[in-house]
Amino acid sequence: MGTSLRALRAFALLAGFHLLTLAVLGALLGADVAAWTWAPTAVAVKLTVLSVLLGVPVVRGTLTLGRPGHADVAGLPVTDAGQPELWRTVRSLAERADTRPPDTILLTGDANAGVSEDARLLGLLPGPRRLYVGVPLLTGLTEPQLHAVLAHELAHYGNTDTRLAGITHRGRDSVLRTVEAFQEQERKRIDKEHSRQERAAAKAVAKGREAKPVKTGRAGLTYRTMARPFLAYARFYLRATHGAGRAQELAADRTAARIAGRDATASALRETAALGAAHDFYMSRYATMGVPAGLLPPRGEVFGGLRHLLTAPERQEDLAELRSEPPSEEPSPYDTHPPLADRCRLIEALPDDGREAAPARPALTLLRDVERVLADLEDAVLTPEALALERVEWPELTHRTMYALTLEEARPVREALAAAGTVITADATAGFPAPVPARPTDAVAPTPTAAPAPPAHAADPAGAGTSAPVPAPRAPGPAPAADLAAFLDAVDAGLLWQVAGHLPKSPEAARARGRAAREFLRPALYSGLCNLTELTLADTAAARWQPSWAEPARLLLPTGVRADEAVAAAVRQAVDDVPDTAPLRELLRTTAPAF
């Protein structure tokens, strides 16, 4: 489809949204006029108020047409003077793509690249252009592969894709925002009705009556009904632009293959799929793992640490598998990008252009003063709350984070121990080191990105550099070692299942009796006692969680021996049907003389 036809279709779709808006507003106005003409005044007033409430989302959706179709992307602008080689590369690729180069280049923290254009008159006139380049791409791609990625993005300029996005994307976004506004109001009505019925049920139970089941089927019905025509038009809008969007992506792929070469383009597509998965894994398991403990990696390593993961010998097999099998499934029926596997297949089916893949420099070498750029990118992308977190080297980050997570995981069994009435006396704590005072940074800080914090023992932290040991944060109350001693004494006194009875239970566990009840509780007992033992070893035997780019962090004793396997074997016997604490006591005695 030519540019003129695409522009005509974009205008037609935009006009259709306006007509739908006018039709809905006209129906609301007509209902109000009819109510004021024939219905009682009270009914007319109620209907008018309802019409206003329903009309506001429609008007707001129309007003969004004047706004940009994309949100501002947080990034680090780089100048020609600051990064001359990157700018020279982009200008050369733009010339070969027969298009005007971007006016701004922004480095981002995403494993992606993109372009935008602030076109005027809804895309009829060109405007300032921006090119977004993710630092993870620079980290993982070679120069020819990066050329292919940039040529693909610049091809969107040459094909006027970004200019027509001023009509297509903004109209589509306005329809979707209108639908979301109605759905948000519907959810509010459902939540309100749900809360009302729950309060009524609680009152009925308090008075000895049977509570009615909560049903919210009719709540939000008006907003749900109003959203239907816009939702139907949104589906039509997306379907109508779906084919053209995919055709634009395939055309950009062909331009990239012409400029950078077939093999470089195909390998770039495969590599970006592997980089996307590796980057997501790194951000959730490494870069933000310390946030619950108020910690971040050293300055420049939040995004720069991905290099360690990509070069770890133990990770190469996994990365190779990701490259060899790019995603083939449809991410969404409305996605404008064809499945990556299809794109690779089409590129690799092109005639051989004679440009063989040869060893090339990493794309990151295009940047001048890489470490400074990585540090400046954090300042531009991270929130002020994230930037205020304490920075520590990877080994210290791993140990303190794992200690904090293990401490939290041990909380249910420690609370059960206290609830069972086991008192930590002075005798129980005799022979243990004095607890380390709580640190000022014990509070959990806001997470700097959308990536979720990993659960305890699921973290996969990485190691680089060295740092002096710093005591891990400690919660107020008895030391874990004191709780462990009291727990073992309770087991020897035959109180194991009395303590276990105070652990949190599922409804099924609460109903169970006898051996079934013990089997429900045994995993929580086992996990909690393992956690308490590991904390004790960290406190009394100088054991530390060691970082690794290849596997989850492991607790190592000063001798270099892994503690987790020995702990698991000893704890298993302590929570058996016939509990035996001797192996665990022996382990603690040989590894922690103070125990």
C-alpha positions as CSV (number, residue, x, y, z in Angstrom):
1,M,0.0,0.0,0.0
2,G,1.4,3.4,-1.0
3,T,1.8,6.4,1.2
4,S,-1.2,8.2,-0.2
5,L,-3.5,5.2,0.4
6,R,-2.1,4.7,3.9
7,A,-2.8,8.3,4.7
8,L,-6.3,8.1,3.3
9,R,-7.0,5.0,5.4
10,A,-5.6,6.7,8.5
11,F,-7.9,9.7,8.0
12,A,-10.9,7.4,7.4
13,L,-10.3,5.6,10.6
14,L,-9.8,8.8,12.5
15,A,-13.1,10.2,11.0
16,G,-14.8,7.0,12.0
17,F,-13.8,7.6,15.6
18,H,-15.2,11.1,15.5
19,L,-18.5,9.8,14.0
20,L,-18.8,7.2,16.7
21,T,-18.1,9.8,19.4
22,L,-20.7,12.2,18.0
23,A,-23.2,9.3,17.7
24,V,-22.7,8.3,21.4
25,L,-22.8,11.9,22.6
26,G,-25.9,12.6,20.5
27,A,-27.7,9.5,21.9
28,L,-26.9,10.7,25.5
29,L,-28.2,14.2,24.6
30,G,-31.3,12.9,23.0
31,A,-32.1,10.8,26.0
32,D,-31.7,13.9,28.3
33,V,-34.0,16.0,26.1
34,A,-36.6,13.2,26.1
35,A,-36.4,12.9,29.8
36,W,-36.8,16.6,30.4
37,T,-39.8,16.7,28.0
38,W,-41.8,13.7,29.2
39,A,-40.3,12.3,32.4
40,P,-40.7,13.6,36.0
41,T,-38.1,16.2,37.0
42,A,-36.4,13.9,39.5
43,V,-35.9,11.2,36.8
44,A,-34.7,13.9,34.3
45,V,-32.1,15.1,36.8
46,K,-30.8,11.6,37.5
47,L,-30.6,10.8,33.8
48,T,-28.7,14.1,33.1
49,V,-26.2,13.4,35.8
50,L,-25.7,9.9,34.4
51,S,-25.2,11.2,30.9
52,V,-22.6,13.6,32.1
53,L,-20.7,10.8,33.9
54,L,-20.9,8.7,30.7
55,G,-20.0,11.5,28.4
56,V,-16.8,12.6,30.2
57,P,-14.7,9.5,29.1
58,V,-15.9,10.1,25.5
59,V,-14.9,13.7,25.5
60,R,-11.5,12.9,27.1
61,G,-10.8,10.3,24.5
62,T,-11.5,12.9,21.8
63,L,-9.2,15.5,23.4
64,T,-6.3,13.0,23.4
65,L,-6.1,13.3,19.7
66,G,-4.0,16.4,20.0
67,R,-1.4,14.7,22.2
68,P,1.6,12.7,21.1
69,G,0.9,9.1,20.4
70,H,3.8,7.9,22.5
71,A,5.0,8.7,26.0
72,D,8.3,10.3,26.6
73,V,11.0,7.7,27.0
74,A,13.5,8.2,29.7
75,G,17.0,8.3,28.2
76,L,20.4,9.9,28.1
77,P,20.8,12.3,25.1
78,V,24.2,12.1,23.5
79,T,25.7,14.8,21.4
80,D,27.9,14.7,18.3
81,A,30.8,16.2,20.3
82,G,30.4,13.6,23.1
83,Q,29.9,10.5,21.0
84,P,31.2,11.3,17.5
85,E,31.6,7.7,16.3
86,L,28.0,6.8,17.1
87,W,26.7,9.9,15.4
88,R,28.9,9.2,12.4
89,T,27.6,5.7,12.1
90,V,23.9,6.8,12.4
91,R,24.3,9.5,9.8
92,S,26.0,7.1,7.4
93,L,23.2,4.5,7.8
94,A,20.6,7.2,7.3
95,E,22.2,8.3,4.1
96,R,22.3,4.7,2.8
97,A,18.6,4.4,3.8
98,D,17.9,7.5,1.8
99,T,16.3,9.4,4.7
100,R,17.1,12.4,7.0
101,P,19.0,11.4,10.1
102,P,17.5,11.9,13.6
103,D,17.9,15.2,15.4
104,T,18.4,13.5,18.7
105,I,19.9,10.2,19.9
106,L,18.9,8.9,23.3
107,L,20.5,6.0,25.1
108,T,18.0,3.9,27.1
109,G,18.1,1.1,29.5
110,D,15.9,-1.2,27.4
111,A,17.0,-4.1,25.2
112,N,15.4,-2.4,22.3
113,A,15.7,0.4,19.7
114,G,13.1,2.7,18.2
115,V,12.3,5.9,16.4
116,S,9.8,8.6,16.8
117,E,8.9,11.8,15.0
118,D,7.0,14.8,16.3
119,A,5.3,15.4,13.0
120,R,3.0,18.4,12.6
121,L,-0.6,18.6,11.4
122,L,-1.3,15.0,12.5
123,G,1.7,13.7,10.5
124,L,1.2,15.7,7.3
125,L,4.4,17.6,7.8
126,P,7.7,16.3,9.1
127,G,9.1,17.2,12.5
128,P,12.0,16.6,14.9
129,R,13.2,13.0,14.9
130,R,14.5,10.9,17.8
131,L,16.4,7.6,17.7
132,Y,16.3,5.5,20.9
133,V,19.2,3.0,21.3
134,G,19.2,0.6,24.2
135,V,22.5,0.2,25.9
136,P,21.8,-3.6,26.3
137,L,21.9,-3.8,22.5
138,L,25.2,-2.0,22.4
139,T,26.4,-4.4,25.1
140,G,25.4,-7.7,23.3
141,L,25.6,-6.9,19.6
142,T,28.5,-6.6,17.2
143,E,28.9,-3.5,15.1
144,P,27.4,-5.2,11.9
145,Q,24.5,-6.4,14.0
146,L,23.9,-3.0,15.4
147,H,24.1,-1.5,11.9
148,A,21.3,-3.9,10.9
149,V,19.1,-2.8,13.9
150,L,19.7,0.9,13.3
151,A,19.1,0.5,9.5
152,H,15.8,-1.2,10.3
153,E,14.7,1.7,12.5
154,L,15.9,4.4,10.1
155,A,13.9,2.6,7.3
156,H,10.8,3.6,9.2
157,Y,11.7,7.2,8.6
158,G,12.3,6.6,4.9
159,N,8.9,4.8,4.5
160,T,7.1,7.7,6.3
161,D,5.9,5.2,8.9
162,T,6.7,7.6,11.7
163,R,4.9,10.5,10.1
164,L,1.7,8.6,9.5
165,A,1.9,7.3,13.0
166,G,0.8,10.8,14.0
167,I,-2.7,9.9,12.6
168,T,-2.8,6.1,13.0
169,H,-1.3,5.7,16.5
170,R,-3.0,8.7,18.0
171,G,-6.4,7.7,16.8
172,R,-5.9,4.2,18.0
173,D,-4.6,5.4,21.4
174,S,-7.7,7.6,21.8
175,V,-10.1,4.8,21.2
176,L,-8.2,2.5,23.6
177,R,-8.1,5.3,26.2
178,T,-11.8,5.8,26.0
179,V,-12.4,2.1,26.5
180,E,-10.0,2.0,29.5
181,A,-11.8,5.0,31.0
182,F,-15.1,3.1,30.9
183,Q,-13.5,-0.1,32.2
184,E,-11.9,1.8,35.1
185,Q,-15.2,3.2,36.2
186,E,-16.7,-0.3,35.8
187,R,-14.1,-1.7,38.1
188,K,-14.7,1.0,40.7
189,R,-18.4,0.2,40.7
190,I,-17.7,-3.6,41.1
191,D,-15.2,-3.0,43.9
192,K,-17.7,-0.7,45.7
193,E,-20.5,-3.2,45.4
194,H,-18.2,-6.1,46.4
195,S,-17.2,-4.2,49.6
196,R,-20.8,-3.3,50.4
197,Q,-21.9,-6.9,50.2
198,E,-18.9,-8.1,52.2
199,R,-19.8,-5.7,55.0
200,A,-23.4,-6.9,54.9
201,A,-22.3,-10.5,55.1
202,A,-20.0,-9.7,58.0
203,K,-22.9,-8.1,59.9
204,A,-25.1,-11.1,59.2
205,V,-22.6,-13.5,60.5
206,A,-22.1,-11.3,63.6
207,K,-25.8,-11.5,64.3
208,G,-25.8,-15.3,63.8
209,R,-27.5,-15.3,60.4
210,E,-26.3,-17.0,57.3
211,A,-24.3,-14.7,55.0
212,K,-25.5,-14.3,51.4
213,P,-23.0,-15.1,48.7
214,V,-21.3,-12.0,47.1
215,K,-22.6,-11.3,43.6
216,T,-21.6,-8.3,41.6
217,G,-22.9,-9.3,38.2
218,R,-24.9,-6.1,37.6
219,A,-22.4,-3.7,39.1
220,G,-20.9,-1.4,36.5
221,L,-23.4,-2.6,33.9
222,T,-24.0,0.9,32.5
223,Y,-20.3,1.6,32.0
224,R,-19.8,-1.9,30.6
225,T,-22.5,-1.3,28.0
226,M,-21.1,2.1,27.1
227,A,-17.7,0.7,26.4
228,R,-18.9,-1.9,24.0
229,P,-19.2,0.2,20.8
230,F,-15.8,1.7,21.5
231,L,-14.3,-1.7,22.2
232,A,-15.8,-3.0,18.9
233,Y,-14.3,0.0,17.0
234,A,-11.0,-0.5,18.7
235,R,-10.9,-4.1,17.5
236,F,-11.8,-2.9,14.0
237,Y,-9.2,-0.1,14.2
238,L,-6.4,-2.5,15.2
239,R,-7.4,-5.1,12.6
240,A,-7.4,-2.5,9.9
241,T,-3.9,-1.3,10.7
242,H,-2.5,-4.7,11.6
243,G,-1.6,-5.8,8.1
244,A,0.0,-2.5,7.1
245,G,2.0,-2.4,10.3
246,R,3.5,-5.9,9.7
247,A,4.2,-5.0,6.1
248,Q,6.2,-1.9,7.3
249,E,8.2,-4.1,9.6
250,L,9.1,-6.6,6.9
251,A,10.0,-3.7,4.5
252,A,12.3,-2.3,7.2
253,D,13.9,-5.7,7.5
254,R,14.6,-5.8,3.8
255,T,16.2,-2.4,4.0
256,A,18.4,-3.5,6.9
257,A,19.5,-6.6,4.9
258,R,20.4,-4.4,1.9
259,I,22.4,-2.0,4.0
260,A,24.0,-4.3,6.6
261,G,23.9,-7.6,4.8
262,R,21.7,-10.6,5.0
263,D,23.7,-12.6,7.5
264,A,24.3,-9.6,9.8
265,T,20.6,-8.8,9.8
266,A,19.4,-12.4,10.5
267,S,22.0,-12.8,13.3
268,A,20.9,-9.4,14.7
269,L,17.3,-10.6,14.9
270,R,18.3,-13.8,16.7
271,E,20.7,-12.0,19.0
272,T,18.1,-9.4,20.0
273,A,15.7,-12.2,21.1
274,A,18.4,-13.7,23.3
275,L,19.4,-10.3,24.6
276,G,15.8,-9.4,25.6
277,A,15.5,-12.6,27.6
278,A,18.9,-12.2,29.2
279,H,18.3,-8.5,30.0
280,D,15.0,-9.2,31.8
281,F,16.6,-12.0,33.7
282,Y,19.6,-9.8,34.7
283,M,17.4,-6.9,35.8
284,S,15.1,-9.1,38.0
285,R,17.8,-11.5,39.4
286,Y,20.8,-9.2,39.6
287,A,20.5,-5.5,39.2
288,T,17.5,-5.1,41.5
289,M,17.9,-8.0,43.8
290,G,19.2,-5.8,46.6
291,V,16.4,-3.3,46.6
292,P,14.5,-5.0,49.5
293,A,17.7,-4.5,51.5
294,G,18.1,-0.9,50.4
295,L,21.1,-1.8,48.1
296,L,22.1,-1.3,44.4
297,P,25.2,-2.5,42.5
298,P,28.2,-0.2,42.1
299,R,27.6,2.9,40.1
300,G,27.4,2.1,36.4
301,E,26.7,-1.6,37.0
302,V,22.9,-1.4,37.1
303,F,22.9,-1.6,33.3
304,G,26.6,-2.3,32.8
305,G,26.5,-5.5,34.8
306,L,24.8,-7.3,31.9
307,R,28.3,-7.7,30.4
308,H,29.2,-10.2,33.1
309,L,26.2,-12.4,32.5
310,L,26.7,-12.4,28.7
311,T,30.3,-13.4,29.0
312,A,30.0,-16.0,31.7
313,P,31.1,-19.4,30.2
314,E,28.4,-21.3,32.0
315,R,25.7,-19.2,30.3
316,Q,26.8,-19.6,26.8
317,E,24.8,-22.8,26.1
318,D,21.6,-21.1,27.3
319,L,22.3,-18.1,25.2
320,A,23.0,-20.2,22.1
321,E,19.7,-22.0,22.6
322,L,17.9,-18.7,22.7
323,R,19.6,-17.6,19.5
324,S,18.8,-20.8,17.7
325,E,15.1,-20.8,18.5
326,P,13.7,-17.3,18.3
327,P,10.0,-16.9,19.4
328,S,7.6,-18.3,16.8
329,E,4.3,-17.7,18.6
330,E,2.0,-14.8,18.0
331,P,2.5,-12.3,20.9
332,S,-0.9,-10.8,20.1
333,P,-3.3,-10.8,17.2
334,Y,-2.9,-7.0,17.1
335,D,0.9,-6.9,17.3
336,T,2.4,-4.9,14.5
337,H,5.6,-7.1,14.5
338,P,5.4,-10.5,12.8
339,P,6.8,-13.4,14.9
340,L,10.5,-13.2,15.2
341,A,11.0,-16.7,13.8
342,D,9.1,-15.7,10.6
343,R,11.2,-12.6,10.2
344,C,14.4,-14.6,10.5
345,R,13.2,-17.1,8.0
346,L,12.3,-14.4,5.4
347,I,15.7,-12.7,5.8
348,E,17.6,-15.9,5.6
349,A,15.7,-16.9,2.4
350,L,17.0,-13.8,0.6
351,P,19.7,-14.4,-2.1
352,D,23.3,-14.6,-0.8
353,D,24.8,-11.1,-1.0
354,G,28.3,-12.3,-0.8
355,R,29.0,-10.5,2.5
356,E,30.2,-13.2,4.8
357,A,30.0,-12.8,8.6
358,A,33.4,-11.9,9.9
359,P,34.8,-11.2,13.4
360,A,33.8,-7.7,14.4
361,R,34.1,-5.3,17.3
362,P,31.5,-5.2,20.0
363,A,29.0,-2.4,19.4
364,L,29.8,-0.9,22.8
365,T,33.2,0.2,21.4
366,L,31.3,2.9,19.4
367,L,30.8,4.8,22.7
368,R,33.5,7.0,24.1
369,D,34.2,6.6,27.9
370,V,31.8,3.7,28.4
371,E,31.9,3.6,32.2
372,R,31.0,7.3,32.4
373,V,28.1,6.8,30.0
374,L,26.8,3.9,32.0
375,A,26.9,5.9,35.2
376,D,25.2,8.9,33.5
377,L,22.5,6.7,32.1
378,E,21.6,5.6,35.7
379,D,21.2,9.3,36.6
380,A,18.9,9.9,33.6
381,V,16.7,6.7,34.0
382,L,16.5,5.7,37.6
383,T,14.2,7.4,40.1
384,P,15.5,9.7,42.8
385,E,14.5,7.1,45.4
386,A,16.6,4.4,43.5
387,L,19.6,6.7,43.2
388,A,19.6,7.3,46.9
389,L,20.1,3.6,47.7
390,E,23.4,2.4,49.1
391,R,25.9,1.2,46.5
392,V,28.0,-1.8,47.3
393,E,30.1,-4.3,45.4
394,W,28.5,-7.4,44.0
395,P,29.8,-9.8,46.8
396,E,28.5,-7.6,49.5
397,L,25.3,-7.0,47.7
398,T,24.8,-10.7,47.4
399,H,25.5,-11.5,51.0
400,R,23.4,-8.8,52.6
401,T,20.5,-9.3,50.2
402,M,20.4,-13.0,50.8
403,Y,20.7,-12.5,54.5
404,A,17.7,-10.1,54.5
405,L,15.6,-12.4,52.3
406,T,16.4,-15.4,54.4
407,L,15.6,-13.5,57.5
408,E,12.2,-12.7,56.1
409,E,11.6,-16.3,55.0
410,A,12.4,-17.4,58.6
411,R,9.9,-15.0,60.1
412,P,6.9,-17.5,60.2
413,V,8.8,-20.1,62.1
414,R,10.2,-17.6,64.5
415,E,6.7,-16.2,65.2
416,A,5.4,-19.7,65.7
417,L,8.1,-20.3,68.2
418,A,7.2,-17.2,70.1
419,A,3.4,-18.0,69.9
420,A,4.0,-21.5,71.3
421,G,5.2,-19.9,74.5
422,T,8.9,-20.8,74.1
423,V,10.8,-18.2,76.1
424,I,14.3,-17.2,75.1
425,T,16.0,-17.1,78.5
426,A,19.5,-15.9,79.3
427,D,20.6,-19.5,79.5
428,A,19.3,-20.1,76.0
429,T,21.5,-17.4,74.6
430,A,24.6,-18.3,76.5
431,G,27.6,-18.9,74.4
432,F,26.2,-17.0,71.3
433,P,27.8,-13.8,69.9
434,A,26.1,-10.6,70.8
435,P,23.6,-9.5,68.2
436,V,24.8,-6.9,65.7
437,P,22.9,-3.6,66.0
438,A,20.4,-2.8,63.3
439,R,21.8,-0.7,60.5
440,P,20.2,2.6,59.4
441,T,19.6,1.1,55.9
442,D,17.4,-1.8,57.2
443,A,14.3,-0.2,55.7
444,V,13.1,-1.5,52.4
445,A,13.5,1.1,49.7
446,P,11.4,1.6,46.5
447,T,12.4,-0.5,43.6
448,P,14.1,1.4,40.8
449,T,12.5,-0.4,37.9
450,A,9.5,-2.4,37.1
451,A,11.4,-5.6,37.6
452,P,10.1,-7.6,40.6
453,A,12.3,-8.5,43.5
454,P,13.2,-12.2,43.6
455,P,12.0,-14.5,46.4
456,A,14.4,-15.8,49.0
457,H,16.7,-18.6,47.6
458,A,15.6,-17.8,44.1
459,A,18.0,-15.0,43.6
460,D,20.8,-15.5,41.0
461,P,23.2,-12.8,42.0
462,A,26.5,-12.1,40.2
463,G,29.9,-11.5,41.6
464,A,32.6,-9.1,40.5
465,G,35.3,-7.4,42.6
466,T,35.9,-7.7,46.4
467,S,34.8,-5.8,49.4
468,A,35.3,-6.0,53.2
469,P,32.6,-8.0,55.0
470,V,29.9,-5.9,56.5
471,P,27.4,-7.4,59.0
472,A,24.1,-8.1,57.4
473,P,21.0,-6.2,58.6
474,R,19.3,-7.7,61.6
475,A,15.7,-7.4,62.6
476,P,15.0,-6.4,66.2
477,G,14.4,-9.2,68.8
478,P,16.4,-12.3,69.6
479,A,19.2,-13.3,67.3
480,P,18.5,-16.1,64.8
481,A,21.0,-18.3,66.7
482,A,19.1,-17.9,70.0
483,D,15.8,-18.8,68.2
484,L,17.5,-21.8,66.7
485,A,18.8,-23.0,70.1
486,A,15.3,-22.6,71.6
487,F,13.8,-24.4,68.6
488,L,16.1,-27.4,69.0
489,D,15.4,-27.5,72.7
490,A,11.7,-27.5,72.0
491,V,12.1,-30.4,69.6
492,D,14.1,-32.4,72.1
493,A,11.3,-31.7,74.7
494,G,8.7,-33.2,72.3
495,L,7.2,-29.8,71.4
496,L,7.9,-29.8,67.6
497,W,4.3,-30.2,66.5
498,Q,3.1,-27.8,69.2
499,V,5.4,-25.1,67.6
500,A,4.3,-26.2,64.1
501,G,0.7,-25.7,65.1
502,H,1.3,-22.0,65.2
503,L,2.5,-21.8,61.6
504,P,0.3,-20.2,58.9
505,K,-2.1,-22.8,57.5
506,S,-4.1,-23.2,54.3
507,P,-7.8,-24.1,54.8
508,E,-7.0,-27.7,54.0
509,A,-4.2,-27.8,56.5
510,A,-6.4,-26.3,59.2
511,R,-9.0,-29.0,58.7
512,A,-6.5,-31.9,58.7
513,R,-5.7,-34.0,61.7
514,G,-3.1,-36.5,62.8
515,R,-0.5,-37.5,60.2
516,A,-2.1,-35.5,57.4
517,A,-1.8,-32.4,59.5
518,R,1.9,-33.1,60.1
519,E,2.5,-33.6,56.4
520,F,0.9,-30.3,55.6
521,L,3.2,-28.5,58.1
522,R,6.4,-30.4,57.5
523,P,7.6,-28.4,54.4
524,A,7.1,-25.1,56.3
525,L,9.0,-26.5,59.3
526,Y,11.8,-27.8,57.1
527,S,12.1,-24.5,55.2
528,G,12.0,-22.4,58.4
529,L,14.6,-24.5,60.2
530,C,16.9,-24.4,57.2
531,N,16.6,-20.6,57.1
532,L,17.3,-20.3,60.8
533,T,20.3,-22.5,60.5
534,E,21.7,-20.6,57.6
535,L,21.3,-17.3,59.4
536,T,23.0,-18.8,62.4
537,L,26.0,-19.9,60.3
538,A,26.2,-16.5,58.8
539,D,26.2,-14.9,62.3
540,T,28.4,-17.4,64.2
541,A,30.6,-19.2,61.6
542,A,31.3,-16.3,59.2
543,A,29.5,-18.1,56.4
544,R,28.7,-15.9,53.4
545,W,26.4,-16.1,50.4
546,Q,28.7,-16.1,47.4
547,P,27.7,-14.5,44.1
548,S,27.8,-16.3,40.8
549,W,26.9,-15.5,37.2
550,A,26.1,-19.1,36.6
551,E,23.9,-20.4,39.4
552,P,21.9,-19.2,42.4
553,A,23.9,-17.8,45.3
554,R,25.2,-20.4,47.7
555,L,26.1,-20.2,51.4
556,L,29.8,-21.0,51.8
557,L,31.7,-21.6,55.0
558,P,35.1,-19.9,55.4
559,T,36.7,-23.2,54.3
560,G,35.0,-22.9,50.9
561,V,32.6,-25.8,51.6
562,R,28.9,-25.3,50.6
563,A,26.7,-25.2,53.7
564,D,23.3,-25.8,52.1
565,E,23.6,-29.5,51.4
566,A,24.8,-30.3,54.9
567,V,22.1,-28.1,56.4
568,A,19.4,-29.7,54.4
569,A,20.5,-33.2,55.4
570,A,20.7,-32.3,59.1
571,V,17.4,-30.4,59.2
572,R,15.5,-33.2,57.5
573,Q,16.2,-35.4,60.5
574,A,15.2,-32.7,63.0
575,V,11.7,-32.5,61.5
576,D,11.2,-36.3,60.9
577,D,8.4,-38.3,62.5
578,V,11.0,-39.3,65.1
579,P,12.9,-36.0,65.4
580,D,16.7,-36.2,65.9
581,T,18.5,-32.9,66.5
582,A,21.9,-34.5,67.1
583,P,23.1,-34.2,63.4
584,L,22.1,-30.5,63.3
585,R,23.7,-29.8,66.7
586,E,26.9,-31.6,65.5
587,L,27.0,-29.5,62.3
588,L,26.7,-26.3,64.3
589,R,29.3,-27.4,66.8
590,T,31.9,-28.2,64.2
591,T,31.2,-25.2,62.0
592,A,30.4,-22.6,64.7
593,P,32.4,-23.2,67.8
594,A,30.4,-20.6,69.7
595,F,27.2,-22.6,69.3
